[in-house]
Structure formats: structure tokens, C-alpha cells
Amino acid sequence: MHRALGLTLAVALTATGGVGLSAAAASAAPTASTAPTASTTSAPPTTLTPGDLVVYRVGDGTSALSSAATAVFLDEYTPQGTLVESIPMPTATSGQTHALTASGSSGSEGLLSLSADGRYLVAPGYSAAVGTKKVSSTAAASTARTIGRVAADGTVDTTTALTDAADGNNVRSAASANGTDLYIGGAAGGARYTTLGSSTSTELDSGTYKNVRQVEVVDGQLYASADPTKAGLTIGRIGQGLPTTTGQTVTDLPFDTAPSDPYAYSLLTLGNGSTPDTLYEADSTAGSVVKYGLVNGTWTQEGSVLVPLVTGLTANDVEGDVTLYATTSGADSTTGSVSSITDDSGVGGQLSGVATPIVTAASNETFRGVAFAPGTVIGTGGGITPPSVKPTITTSDTALSAALGDSSNETLGVTVGDTDADASDLTATATSSNQAVAADSGITVTGSGASRTLSVTPVGTGTATITLTVTDPDGQTGATQISYGVSADLTASARKVSYLSGAANASAAVDAGDGYDFVGDDESDTIRLYDMSKSGAPAATFDFDSLLPDGNTEIDIEGAAKHGDVIYWEGSMSNSSSGKLAPARSTVFATKVTGTGASATLSYLGSYTGLLSDLVSWDEADGSGLGANYLGLAASSADGVDGHDDSALNVEGLEFASPTSGTAYLAFRAPLEPTTDRHLAMLIPVTNYTALSTAGNQTATHATFGAPIFMDLGGLGIRDIKENAAGQFLIIAGTADGSNTGFALYSWDGNPAHAPRKTGTSLPQVPTADNAGSWETIVSVPEPLTAGASVQLAQDDGTVDWYGDGLTSKTGEVQGLQKDLLSTFTYTPPTPLATSVTVTSSAATAAPGTAVTFTATVSGPSNDATPSGAVTFAITGADGSSVTCSGSATAPLSNGVATCTLPAGALRASGSAYTVTANYAGSADFAASTGTLSEKVAGIATRTSAAVIALLPTTRSTLGVLGAVVPSKFASQSLAGPVFITETGPTGAVLGTQRTSVNGLLPIIVGAVPGGVLPVGTSKVTVTYAGNEYYAPSSSTLTVTLKR
């Protein structure tokens, strides 16, 4: 029974906060470069030695590793890392003996196990010849999945080759209770049962948990680990005991802090009981071996030891002292090392310390799983608790990220302790493995007592291992390690940059008050609370997997919006990138917000999983009003459609139509519409969105939809949409497919009839054009949205290699080094739209003595918003006079219209025709423009007659002028008005002008031309009646000849 407790597991957990595993380790552990290198040659197999290690090695060192089938060896090492022998697996099929090879570049394969009875090693692989291309993608029917059994004497049995396991995907692990009843796990087909020599198997879990990693038998029970983002399982039991039939229930182990990325694991009994009470798991994303203890029925985290990229793990206990061996296969799964860890903290103790590398893989070879040799007895502590290691030092996280140029780089909490000395008497120091990244001189551990703070000044980009050492007054030491990473200086890319650490898949953000935001993650579905003013890890984390209808199966959160005190989180509704249906992604769930800022919390309200089905049915039934199936949503979401194709259905944004509306917009990254010419982005209003997910996990209420809104974003799809309280929207546009380029920021006024407009705010490709994140989150929309305002956006940096180590969050970067870029940009509005001004009058020809209203209509493009701002009117008569509108010459626009009213009598017949000029000053969105109108005044016509009276017709004599003004019709209004007498010489030059007038009673003109004005010869004298408010001007010209 005790042998059954040796279970291997490799899980990557995030070690946070006050847990610190207490594993004793050498105070000066050798680096991987100083560890022995594995040999590729050995003597013929001999009997394996109990207590030795056996490592699953891929590659013979002769050629570079690739995705092709590669030779597999089981290498036996002493506990100190000395190679004993190598057992080759068959590389060709002959009769009943099948090949057992592995992909040269897949680090998730090769999880080795020791059978529960301690008699056999059990190894997975492919019945494929060396060199078979892309072996993990082959069909199991033609390339069977092999289970190898190796006995204590080195005998290899590969007669078990399954044509129905891990079809088209990685085979990862194999296990057995007795060497005859076999289990196999893979990325497809779940956990399966078979027997030695068989060619088929039975799927145990009815296809629910497909992405299985390590299967293992411990204490008469079958366990499995899996990728929790794809399989809905971390580490759990499959059925009861050792199942052999389908339909088994899979039960996740109850963790206080669930493993984030579990691979191999080991279950041991360190206490007085007869069942496992301690679990060690290899958590690749956490970059650590993590310890859990069973406390009151819950697996409670009890510390960790740093082992970056760990996947393989095995452990054994000798009277309470546990020795662990962990394997890694490197950043690209083509290298590897074996490290040893000692945990003498006993049952319930905290694991800490430093892993000691003991073997490094040779060139063109890689390590996968590790197990103890057959015959090894897995012991139990029997309740023995060895003396605590003293002193101890732990950190609040296993990693610390930084960036050059970032003034808000994080620090890390450090806790020291000693059973025999006061914490204030302990000395804590730290050193770096890479002085070019973090120099020792720039590392400080400050503070006194148990709580200290680690600060690191970055020097250059890259990664380093920081070793922290605590020394007590007696000279005894304890140590732990963290991963440290420094990214490039991006301060020139925006007004301000900072980083959200601890994850790298930001997909949505919602204001939590006081500068904090809830940030969604499209990989883990975890919601994190961040201080958005600086770089740092989350202040709080929220995980609702246990309440969601599909558990921890990935929802792919891509949108979030707040309505009142409820935040709605929207899944993408897309297929996987391989085209497989992903029903859980059609989930919307609701959470209630309590508190603000750092104290804000979320509570689960409910969910709805039928949104995709409702959308497709609505489209097929012509719900859009554009024709049945006009949008083609059924085809876009069909099985086999790559979820990142520009014709695939993929939602990436969510926002309410207004702050008070219950209608929410689903913003589509894809498909672009229409199906015949895919170039328009799309919003679809869900008119009852708030009724779908606030009352438990309901299925009765279905979604209802409004007319789709199409947007020309230059051929791009929508990556996020957010509105301010004033109803102004910002939209991030990006490629509709998976290329993640061409990002642009658009503004929109919220009117479905108006087109969004591209702003002048550019979104850079950072860190570099060929290593750039994806702008997918609008953090805030300033109010009002004006030039110079701050706009904060976040990138989804799941594919960014921040540190030049070849790792991203999707390819094994330590979780604490994962981060998303948070950038604040200066808002530059769109280029103002061209406008035109049309001026009209209430009277085409104004009647004298009446009021007149002029109307200026300012127009922009036909599919855009109505211009706002003001118009200034200028009114000038033909005679040079000017008239001002009642009240003010400047009038505000209302729905694009401004008016100017002139009181009765303001326009005079004497002005003849007036020019009305309307000057539109423009606005942030619309360019200035001018319009004019000629306004005539219908005065009573007049005729002026006159004569020159010359008693002495000489140049020096005064000439009399006598005339009259006669109206074309008699009226009661007076003819009073000015009269001008103008003299023009023979050459046409004006020689002089005199003014006189006519009175209202008798319109007689009496005037004179002064002597000396007219020259000798023929001149002209023009008598002009200027008119008045009611009478139009008229004139008469006389010829005068003077001889002397």
C-alpha cells in the first residue's frame, strides 16, 4: 500500500502570500551549468536499482529536436545524479513489439510513473518510426499510442498500442496498479483504461475532460491532472478506486488555492493516517514545486520551491524527510535538467529552500518525466515531524517583474523566522545570478523583524534568479529563490506606461473606484483587482469556476460592462483556434460589486449559456430584418471554423447603449459583414441583457436583439468598446483574424446612424513590431472626450516575450513574470469633418418695415453627427451700412441650425440689397465654414428730376440745383431722406459732392454747386436721392457746359 503512495505530478501553481514551503536545501546550490551532463551512451540494460531515479529522455544527441518522432530512452541515475544506465525504447515496430517514440519538441509528453505495486515503470509514446513528421498530430488509427512497461530487470514490453487514444494530439502519460491494468492520458480522448497487449481502450469520463496530463494510481485510486483552462480539472479523482468502464465521475480535489498549471504530482502519507495527506505538484506556470497539506478536508498550500518550467516530479519519504526530484525541458521543450529538493518540514510544515540541479541534458536531448526505479519503497512519515529548519526565509511570490524606465517597479515581501532567535536578530541578504540584469549592488533587503522588503534596481533586460539568504546569530542559514525579469523601456511609447503583473491575458476592465479596476483574463477566466495608477500584482483575485455551469472550462472572457452595481462578463462565443466547438465560451455571467477601490469585492449572481444559440436562431429567422441568415452566424460558428478567422464568430467587446439602458451592445471582432463583401464591423444590441444572468444559472429566459449596427472601421473588427457618462464612445479596432495588427482608436457618438471616426491617437506595436501585444482593453473614456485628455488602454500580452528568453504566458513563462502593458495616451480627436453653411430668409424679398429672420443650417457628411457650436451673422447693405441681429450677432446651433432675427425697419429700402454672411466657427468634430445670402428689400420706387440754374455760367459762379423726388405711388410714409449732388469732370473724375435733403412734407430738392468746382467745358452733375426705410433710391444726371 505504501508503494502506491508514490505519485508523480508536475503542476505550475502560483505561490502567493504567506505560504512558504520549508524544504531544506544546500545553502549554495550548484547552477544547471555546473550539474553533471547526461551521457547518451550506456552499457546494456541491467537490473534497475531501487531508490535510483529514472528519467524519460527524448533524443540521442545526434540531431536537433523537432516535432518529428524522436527516440526515447529511460535513463537511470543515482540520487546524486550519476548516470547508471540508459534503456532504449524500440524505434521500429516488429511483430507485437511496437515503437515507442515521442515528439522532440512537446514538453507535455513523457510523464513517467512507477506502478502502484512498485514493480514496473510505465511510459507513454507513439508507435511511429523516428522521423515521422508532426507525430503528435497523427491519427491514432494509423499511428497508435504506445504504452511501454519496463520491469525491474530492464525488460521492455511495448505490446500495448492503442488506436483510439489521444487521437490527433499529444499522448502524455501512462500509469498502472499492477503492470497489467493500464491507464493512459492525453490532450484528446481524456483518461482511458486498457490492458497489457491491447489495441483499444475505454474512455472513462465520457469525453468531458479531454486535456489530461498525468494519470496515476495512488492508494488504490486513479487520479489525473489536466490543463484547467481547457479540461475543467486541476488534479482530481476519476471514479472510485480503479475504474474500467466509461461514465466515471471526475472530482476535482478541494484546494484552497487551486494549481494554475499542473503537470506531474506526488501524493504521500506523512502523518499517522493510512491515506495521502501531502501532495507535491509541478506547476509550470508558477515555475515552482508546490506543497499542499490536507487540512480539514481541504488541500491547503504549504509553501513552494522555485523550479522554472517544471513539468516532471516524483517524491519519496524516509521517516518524515521527503526527497523530491523535478525535471524541466526548457523554454522550447528541447533542453532539460533534473533538480533535487529536500523537505524535512514534515506533515503540515512549510516547504522552502533552493532546488539543487543534479543533471543537465546534453545537446539535442531533452528530459520529460521522472520516477523512482522499480523496487523503490515509498515510505511514510508516520507522524514524525523533524526539527524545523532554522532559520527560514520565504517570499510573498516566487517571481518579481520589472521594466527599465518604470518608476513604479514592484517590491516583494519577505518573511524571516527562527525557532531559536528573535526575528530582529536575523540578517537577510540577496544575490543575483545575472549581474547584467540585476547587479548585487542594486539589491536590498530592508526592514527589521519578521517582515522585510526586497527591492531590485534593474540594470538591463533579461532574467535572473535572485537567491535570498537568511543568517541567524549562530551562523546557520536558510535560503529561497525567486525569478526576476526585466523588460525594455517603453516610456517613449505613451504619456505613461505601467504593468499589470501576475497574468498576461487582459481582455476587459471595469472601474472599481478610487483608481482600481477589475480586469478579466481570457485564458483563466480569473478576475483580478488592480491599482491602475502603478505597476503591480493584483490586490485581489476572484475565481467563480465552482459556481459557473461549466466549472473551470475556459469561458474566454472578452467583454465586460457595468450596469448599476452589477458587472457582466461576456465570453467570446468563438470556436477554438483549431476549429473545435467551445460551448462554455457562450457564457455570460454577472457579479455584484460591493465596496470601492482596494476593498472592492465581487459576488456571483448567475449566468446564461444560450446567447450563441439565440443569436444564430435570430439570424436564421430574419431577426435582423435584412433577410434570413443574412449575417451568416450559423456558418461563422460551425464546427471546424477557426475561431480566429475573419469570417468566424468572435465577440470581443461589451458595453451598454447608454448608462441607464438595459440594452447592451455585443461588439464583434468577427465576422466582418456582409458575407458577400466582408469589410464592416458589427454591433448587435441585446435588448434584455440585464435579465439574462442575474438570477442564478438560468436557461428559461432567452436573449432578444435589436437591429445590427454596421461600422466602417477600415476593414478592421472591434476589439473593445467603452462609453463615458456623457454618451461618448471609444472603440479599439484591430484585425478581425488572429494577426493582431493594424490597431486604431475610433470615437463614436452612440447614434446608430452615425459613423465612428478614426482619432488621431495612434496605437503603437510594442514592445516591437514582431513581438507586439494586442490592444484589447479600454480602461477609461475621459469625460468630456476632448483634445489632450488622458485615455488609458491595456494590451493582451499573452504572446509577448518580455525578457528575451523565448517564453510567453502561453509557452511557460512563470506566472509572476507574466504581465500586461498599461498605457496612458494623450487623446487627439479625429480630423474635423468638412461642413457647409446654407443661409435662408423668412422673406425672399423683404418688405420695408417688417421683421426678417435669417436661418443658417450647418451640414456635415450625411452619415455623421449633426454639427454643434455657434454661427456669427454679419449683414451689410449695398450702401455700406451694417445691421446687427436682435440680442447678439452670434447664435448657438441647435440640431445644426442657428437663427438671426432683425426687428421691423432694420432692413431699409435705401440699402437696396443686403449681403447676409453666416460664419460657422467649427468645433472639435467639425471644420469651420461660411455661407452667404443676398437679401433684397422691396422699397417704393422713386424718380428724381432736377435742373441746374446758372445766372452767370462761368467757372467761378455758383450754380443752383433745383429738383423733386416723385414716388411711383403715393403712400402715407414720408420721403424724407438725404440727397447727394456729385460733380464729374470731362475725364470722368469726381470733382466734388454736396449733401442736402428732402423733407417729408414737400420732396423738393434745393442745392448748389459751389463756384470753382466745375472746369471749363462739359461736366456732369448727378443728383441722387438716397432713399429711406420705405422708398428706394433714384437719381438724375445733368450736363453742364461752362465756357469761361
Secondary structure, DSSP 8 states (H G I E B T S, - for coil): --GGG---EEEE---BTT--------TT---GGGS-B--S---S-----TT-EEEEEE--SSS---SSEEEEEEEEE-TTS-EEEEEE--SS-BTTB---EEETT-TT--B-EE-TTSSEEEEEEES--TT-TTGGGS-TTTS-EEEEEEETT--EEEEEEESSSSTTS-EEEEEESSSSEEEEEESSS-EEEEETT-S--EESSTTS---EEEEEEETTEEEEEE-HHHHS-SEEEESSSS--SS---EEE--BSS--SEEEEEEEE--SSSSS--EEEEEETTTTEEEEEEEETTEEEEEEEEE-TTEEEEEEEEETTEEEEEEEE--TTSS--EEEEEEE-S-TT--B-S--EEEEE--TT-EEEEEEE-TT------TT------SSEEEESBSEEEEETT-TT---EEEEEE-SSS-GGG-EEEEEES-TTTS-GGGEEEE-SSSEEEEEE---SSEEEEEEEEEE-TTS-EEEEEEEEEEE---GGGSSEEEEEES-S-EEEEEEEETTEEEEEETTT--EEEEETTS-B--SEEE--TTTSTTTTS---EEEEEEETTEEEEEE-----TTS---GGGG-EEEEEEES-GGG-EEEEEEEE--HHHHHHHHHHTTTTSS-TTTT-HHHHTSTT--TTSTTS-EEEEEEESSTT-S-EEEEEEEEEE-TTS--EEEEEEETTGGGSSSSEE--SS---B---EEE-STT-EEEEEEE-TTS-EEEEEE-SSTT----EEEEE-S-TTS--EEEEEE----EETTEE-EEEEEEE--SS--TT-EEEEEEE-TT--SSSSS--TTTT--GGG-EEEEEEEE------B--EEEEEES-SEE-TT--EEEEEEEE--TTS----SEEEEEEEETTS-EE--SS-SEEE-BTTEEEEEE-TTSS-GGG-EEEEEEEE---SSB--EEEEEEEEE--B-EEEEEEEE-SS-STTS-EEEEEEEEESS--SS---EEEEEEEE-TTS-EEEEEEEEE-SS--EEEEEE-TTSS-SEEEEEEEEE---SSB--EEEEEEEEE--
